[in-house]
Amino acid sequence: HEASFWDQFWTRSSVDNARRATLTISADVAATLLRGESVKRILDLGCGLGEVAMLMAERTNAEIVAADVSDNALTQAHEAIASADLSRRVFPVRADCYRLGFGDASFDAVMSFGYASAASYEGAEYEVARVLRPGGVAIVDFRNLSVYNTLLDPRAGWKIWRRYAHRDKVYHLGPIGLAEHFRPAGLLLENVRYFNTYPPMGNRLQTEHYLRIERFGQRIGRALARVLAVKLRRIG
């Protein structure tokens, strides 16, 4: 059922200027959090159309395995990666976040973006930990309760709260809850980054304008940020 849902999602999905900004910011956040780490192989879990994986290929020298449960998404990712001449460094594969077909300690880093990112699903943290080498890091994003999705869009805030209350995908309220969620899997929270502080207005602005607003919004940070990313360290 999950694969069928995402196949339908990627059939009707569109990439607007705001989403392009989000993809760029996500890759920048990942690159920043990986700075100083020894990373030769990255798993992009829930890669969708492969945009963040390709952006990370521009920002690092690592080999990137772009994994998703949707065949539809992977078909499009294959085409985009080949068109960008990145087929020797970015490898799309089909994988379920609960049953990753990789050996233990296969990756130096795992990244998972998309607000409801695959690595944020209840139980997926154990597979993320398994495929990470000891000392490796995972970067996972979540929706953040902020001004945009409380005061300006209360329906979005209510939806997040209901999902948190019913444990429908993991929306933990703040770093303490996230640390508690990942610790049993052997993943220790080291860092939190808040981002996507620009207003979600689709094509009303150009991507570069959203990125400029983001640079300003970062000064305010958590209050405006619609997304937070956590950096987790695999222990043991």
C-alpha positions in Angstrom: 0.0 0.0 0.0 2.8 2.4 0.8 4.5 1.9 -2.5 1.2 2.4 -4.4 0.6 5.6 -2.5 4.0 7.0 -3.4 3.7 5.9 -7.0 0.5 7.9 -7.2 2.1 10.8 -5.4 5.0 11.0 -7.9 2.6 10.8 -10.8 0.8 14.0 -9.8 3.7 15.8 -8.2 5.0 19.1 -9.5 8.1 21.1 -8.7 7.4 24.8 -8.0 9.9 27.5 -7.1 9.3 27.1 -3.4 10.0 23.4 -3.6 13.2 24.1 -5.6 14.3 26.4 -2.7 13.5 23.6 -0.2 15.6 21.1 -2.1 18.6 23.5 -2.3 18.3 24.4 1.4 18.0 20.7 2.4 21.2 19.9 0.5 23.0 22.8 2.1 21.9 21.7 5.6 23.1 18.1 4.9 26.5 19.3 3.5 27.0 21.6 6.5 26.2 18.9 9.0 28.5 16.5 7.3 31.4 18.9 7.2 34.4 17.4 9.0 33.0 13.9 8.8 34.7 11.1 6.9 32.1 10.3 4.3 32.7 8.2 1.3 29.2 6.5 0.9 25.8 8.1 1.6 22.4 6.6 1.6 19.6 9.0 0.6 16.6 7.3 2.1 13.3 8.2 0.5 15.0 10.0 -2.3 11.9 10.8 -4.4 13.0 12.1 -7.7 16.7 12.2 -6.6 17.0 16.0 -6.5 18.8 16.2 -3.1 21.1 13.3 -4.0 22.2 15.1 -7.1 22.7 18.4 -5.2 24.8 16.5 -2.7 26.9 15.0 -5.5 27.8 18.6 -6.3 28.7 19.4 -2.7 30.6 16.3 -1.8 32.9 13.7 -3.4 30.8 10.8 -1.9 29.1 8.0 -3.7 25.4 8.3 -3.1 22.8 5.5 -3.2 19.4 7.1 -3.8 16.7 4.7 -2.4 13.0 4.9 -2.6 10.0 2.5 -2.4 8.3 4.1 -5.5 9.2 2.7 -8.9 7.6 5.7 -10.5 9.9 8.1 -8.6 13.0 5.9 -9.4 12.2 5.9 -13.1 12.2 9.7 -13.1 15.3 9.8 -10.9 17.2 7.5 -13.3 16.4 9.9 -16.1 17.4 13.0 -14.2 20.7 11.5 -12.9 21.6 10.3 -16.4 20.8 13.7 -17.9 23.0 15.4 -15.3 25.8 13.0 -16.1 25.9 11.7 -12.5 25.3 8.0 -13.1 28.8 7.1 -11.9 28.2 8.6 -8.5 24.5 8.6 -7.8 22.8 5.1 -7.9 19.0 4.9 -7.7 17.7 1.7 -6.1 14.4 0.4 -4.8 14.3 -0.1 -1.0 11.8 -0.2 1.8 12.8 1.8 4.9 11.8 -1.2 7.1 13.7 -3.8 5.1 16.7 -2.1 3.5 18.5 -4.5 1.2 22.0 -3.5 2.4 24.5 -5.1 4.6 25.3 -4.0 8.2 27.5 -0.9 8.4 27.2 -0.2 4.6 27.2 3.6 4.8 29.1 6.4 6.4 26.0 8.6 6.4 22.3 8.4 5.8 20.2 11.4 4.9 16.4 11.5 4.7 14.5 14.7 3.7 10.9 15.5 2.8 9.2 16.6 6.1 7.6 13.2 6.4 11.0 11.6 5.6 11.3 7.9 5.3 13.8 7.7 8.2 11.2 9.5 10.5 8.7 6.6 10.2 8.1 4.7 13.5 10.5 1.8 13.5 12.6 2.8 10.6 15.3 4.1 12.9 16.5 0.6 13.6 17.2 -0.1 9.9 19.0 3.3 9.6 21.2 2.4 12.6 21.9 -1.1 11.2 23.2 0.2 7.8 25.3 2.9 9.4 28.9 2.1 10.3 29.7 2.8 14.0 30.5 6.5 14.3 28.5 7.2 11.1 25.8 9.9 11.1 22.2 10.2 10.0 20.5 13.5 9.1 16.7 13.3 9.3 14.1 16.1 8.9 10.7 16.7 10.5 8.0 19.3 10.4 8.4 22.0 13.0 5.5 23.7 14.7 6.1 27.3 13.8 4.4 30.6 13.0 3.5 29.5 9.5 1.7 26.3 10.5 0.1 27.6 13.7 -1.0 31.2 13.4 -0.9 31.5 9.6 -2.1 28.0 8.8 -3.7 26.5 11.9 -5.1 23.5 9.9 -1.5 22.4 9.2 -0.6 22.8 12.9 -3.7 20.8 13.9 -2.7 18.1 11.5 0.8 17.9 12.9 -0.6 17.7 16.4 -3.0 14.9 15.6 -0.2 12.9 13.9 1.9 13.4 17.0 -0.9 12.3 19.3 -1.7 9.2 17.2 1.9 8.4 16.3 1.0 8.6 12.7 4.5 9.2 11.4 6.8 10.6 14.1 6.3 14.2 14.8 8.1 14.8 18.1 7.7 18.2 19.6 11.3 19.3 19.9 14.8 17.9 20.4 14.1 16.1 23.7 11.4 13.9 22.1 13.6 13.3 19.1 16.5 12.3 21.2 14.3 9.9 23.1 12.9 8.4 19.9 16.3 7.6 18.3 18.3 6.6 21.4 17.0 3.0 21.7 18.2 2.3 18.2 21.7 3.4 19.1 21.5 6.9 17.5 22.5 9.8 19.6 21.3 13.3 18.8 24.2 15.7 18.3 22.8 18.7 16.4 19.5 20.4 15.3 19.0 22.8 12.4 15.9 24.8 11.8 15.2 25.8 8.2 12.6 26.7 5.6 11.8 30.1 7.2 10.5 31.5 3.9 6.7 31.7 3.3 5.3 28.7 1.3 4.0 30.6 -1.7 4.7 28.2 -4.6 5.5 30.1 -7.8 4.7 33.5 -6.5 8.4 34.3 -6.1 11.5 33.1 -7.9 13.6 30.4 -6.2 16.5 32.9 -5.6 14.1 35.2 -3.8 13.0 32.4 -1.5 16.7 31.7 -0.8 17.3 35.4 0.1 14.3 35.3 2.5 15.7 32.2 4.0 19.0 33.9 4.8 17.1 36.6 6.6 14.7 34.2 8.3 17.6 32.2 9.7 18.3 35.1 12.0 14.9 34.5 13.6 15.2 30.7 13.3 13.0 28.4 15.1 9.9 30.6 15.3 9.6 30.7 11.5 11.2 27.4 10.5 8.7 24.9 9.0 11.3 22.1 9.2 14.0 20.9 11.5 16.8 18.5 10.8 18.6 16.4 13.4 22.1 15.0 13.2 22.4 11.6 14.9 25.6 9.6 15.6 25.6 5.8 15.5 27.2 4.4 18.6 28.5 0.9 19.4 
